[in-house]
Amino acid sequence: MGDTQDIIDWATDYDIFDPRYVNDPFRIWDTLRQSCPIAHTSRWGGSWLPTTYEDVTNIARDIETFPSGGGIAVIPPTTNDPNAGPPQLLPYGVPPISADPPLHTWTRRLILPWMSPQKSASYEPMTRELCDRLIDGFIESGRADLAADYAQQIPVRVIAHILGVPTDMSDTFTGWVRDVLEFAYDAERRQRGTMGVIQFFIDALAERRENPGDDLISELLHTRIDGEPIEDSIIIGMCALMLIAGVDTTWSAIGSSIWHLASHPADRRRLVAEPDLMPTAIEEFLRAYSPVTMARRLLEDVEYKGCPMKAGERVLMNFPGANRDPEVFDRPDEVILDRAINRHVAFGAGIHRCAGSNLARMELRVSIETWLARLPEFELLDPAAVTWAGGQVRGPRSAVVTF
Ligand code: HEM
């Protein structure tokens, strides 16, 4: 992690891994929006941080000026060994998220059907059964960690099911995903997580060639593009993306939502009493606690609204900050369960808009519904003891509740 104690000015020296930013980025964005709406830092290779809805969505939609092919992680790849790891093994990164058209177009088209509203609904019974089983495991004890014992356990198993890989490897997958995203500032852990995921899918492809099944990997192995099979490195990248994009993000969103209900009893009681509010409540949790910040690494110098952005620097796609912009959202820092107009960008904007949003929404709804049906009364054991992860994905990592 960066040297965090010496920050003097968030406008010129921010660090999104700083605990102050991780724990409460909202006040920092408010201040920046008024004084310097596009902040800059030299940390982590240099980046820019837009804080308004207009700037974040403008930049997300301008794929010519702000392409994804240069890199989408919020900090540079491992710095201790520039020759190691993904670039050689995954020359195209993890498409479609790391790709620009035309590679983006056809790789996205191949995965979308696996997360259509109908397909997502077909995973609902297994998700509901999983949520019930998790609650069975702790309900008698009168307490649980809503983040670690519940939220963290759900998306990884749903994704494993879609990919057709063993759900009993969930803890290993979760460890890799955390190494890649949450501990990205630690070169060794990031490398270990990346290699774990890649090696796993190299083996999974070999196995699925022998024993094809009714799953995404098998389908990708049989797909032909212009009469040619898809390169293994692209299939591995796509599968790695599904695992990485589908785990930490959704678990963080589930965790933040239930944490909100634990710390705001009036909202909890209202949602229990008025379950018809669930659709707007879920959109509101997604807006207020948007977990995902992406990046674009510039391939050439660009000037945007007077900001001299240099080739090699990153622009952080601050979707969470955009969702708190008072120009667009009335009372942005309040969670309003029945907020009527809510054009949030928690799932991004433009051609890279989240391909898994139907699935994520289903998982959010089922996990919150199941929790509230079984545990309508609960509260945080110690609000000050809750810990948050941040950086690329923000969400609670430990939040013990009693019931
Ligand atoms: C609450 C949960 C989630 C949130 C907040 C979220 C957020 C996002 C965001 C902001 C992007 C845009 C990235 C960019 O502009 O660079 C994105 C892309 C993507 N997400 Fe999600 N995501 C979530 C869940 C999922 C799930 C469950 C999956 C499926 C496994 C998934 C798969 C993807 C994929 C494949 C892309 C790349 C799409 C493209 O580049 O065309 N996400 N997500």
Residues whose N, C-alpha, C, O or C-beta is under 5 A from the ligand:
A	BS01	HEM	P96 I97 R108 M242 A245 G246 T249 T250 A253 P291 V292 M294 V345 A346 F347 G348 I351 H352 R353 C354 A355 G356 L359 A360
